[in-house]
Amino acid sequence: MKKALSQIVVDEGTRIRKDTGDIAALEQSIARVGLLNPIVVDEKDRLVAGYRRLAACRNLGWREIEVTVVDFAGDALKLLEAEADENLFRKDFTPAEIIAIEKRREEIQRLRRGTPLQRFWRWLKGIFAGDAGTGTTG
């Protein structure tokens, strides 16, 4: 479900994370691929998890954001645990996984470019389509 960003309440007094840090890379990611994980709010639209995502979307000028609503029935301990768990119980990529990502990215880019013969064929088709001046056709 989507909610207006103006509806989301951030209780700075009870939140643990107050500093978004540098979110430029997060903003670029959201602008490029979208918001992959919705923020979490309680039944009163109070932010539970996703402070950095919320800030990035605000910076991007979004008016609405995808949310998951969880009914905590006002249980302050559950709210705290949810915020903490969101940040504590996750696993960063290992160095080997980061290398695998980069290798896969290079492979995808190579496949998109095509073989030399495919690139030559696109160039040749471009000549006959009137794109000879650019030397590129996609």
C-alpha positions in Angstrom: 0.0 0.0 0.0 1.1 3.5 -0.6 1.0 6.4 1.8 1.7 10.1 1.3 5.1 11.0 2.7 3.4 13.8 4.6 1.4 11.2 6.6 4.5 9.4 7.9 5.4 10.4 11.4 9.0 10.2 12.5 9.2 10.3 16.3 12.8 11.7 16.7 12.5 11.4 20.5 12.2 7.6 20.5 14.1 6.6 17.3 17.5 5.0 17.7 18.8 6.0 14.3 18.7 9.8 13.9 21.5 10.3 11.4 20.9 9.2 7.8 24.5 9.4 7.0 25.5 9.9 3.3 22.4 8.7 1.4 23.5 9.9 -2.1 24.2 6.3 -3.3 20.8 5.2 -1.9 19.0 8.0 -3.6 20.7 7.1 -6.9 19.7 3.4 -6.4 16.1 4.3 -5.7 16.0 6.7 -8.7 17.5 4.0 -10.9 15.7 0.8 -9.8 13.0 2.0 -7.5 12.2 1.4 -3.9 12.9 -2.4 -3.5 11.8 -2.6 0.1 8.9 -0.7 1.5 9.3 1.3 4.7 7.5 0.0 7.8 4.9 2.0 9.8 2.7 1.2 12.7 -1.1 1.5 12.8 -0.7 5.2 13.5 1.6 5.9 10.5 4.6 6.2 12.8 7.9 5.1 11.1 9.2 1.8 12.5 11.8 0.9 9.9 13.3 2.5 6.8 14.4 5.9 8.0 17.2 6.2 5.4 14.8 5.1 2.6 12.2 7.6 3.7 14.8 10.4 3.7 16.1 9.4 0.3 12.6 9.4 -1.2 11.8 12.8 0.3 15.1 14.1 -1.2 14.0 12.7 -4.6 10.8 14.7 -4.3 8.4 11.7 -4.0 4.9 12.4 -2.7 4.0 8.8 -1.9 6.0 5.8 -0.7 5.2 2.1 -0.5 4.7 1.0 3.1 4.1 -2.1 5.1 1.8 -1.5 8.0 2.3 -3.5 11.1 -0.1 -3.3 14.0 2.0 -3.1 17.2 -1.0 -2.2 19.4 1.1 0.6 20.9 3.7 -1.9 22.3 6.8 0.4 22.7 9.1 -2.6 23.2 8.0 -4.3 20.0 8.5 -1.0 18.1 12.0 -0.7 19.5 12.8 -4.4 18.7 11.5 -3.9 15.1 13.7 -0.9 14.5 16.7 -2.7 16.0 16.1 -6.0 14.3 15.8 -4.3 10.9 19.4 -3.1 11.3 21.0 -5.8 13.4 19.9 -9.0 11.7 21.1 -8.6 8.2 24.2 -9.9 6.3 26.4 -7.8 4.2 27.9 -9.2 1.0 31.2 -11.0 1.5 34.2 -9.8 -0.6 33.8 -12.9 -2.8 30.1 -12.1 -3.4 31.1 -8.5 -4.3 33.6 -9.8 -6.9 30.9 -12.1 -8.3 28.5 -9.1 -8.7 31.2 -7.2 -10.6 32.0 -10.2 -12.8 28.2 -10.7 -13.6 27.8 -6.9 -14.3 30.7 -7.1 -16.8 29.2 -10.1 -18.5 25.8 -8.5 -18.8 27.4 -5.4 -20.3 29.4 -7.5 -22.7 26.3 -9.3 -23.8 24.5 -6.0 -24.3 27.2 -4.7 -26.6 27.2 -7.9 -28.6 29.8 -9.6 -30.6 32.0 -7.6 -33.0 30.0 -9.0 -35.9 26.7 -7.9 -34.3 28.1 -4.4 -33.6 29.3 -4.2 -37.2 25.9 -5.3 -38.5 24.1 -2.7 -36.3 26.6 -0.1 -37.7 26.0 -1.2 -41.3 22.2 -1.1 -40.8 22.6 2.4 -39.4 24.3 3.5 -42.6 21.3 2.5 -44.6 18.9 4.0 -42.1 20.7 7.4 -42.3 22.6 7.2 -39.0 26.0 7.0 -40.6 27.1 10.3 -39.1 26.8 9.0 -35.6 28.4 5.6 -36.1 26.1 4.2 -33.5 22.6 2.7 -33.6 22.2 1.2 -30.2 
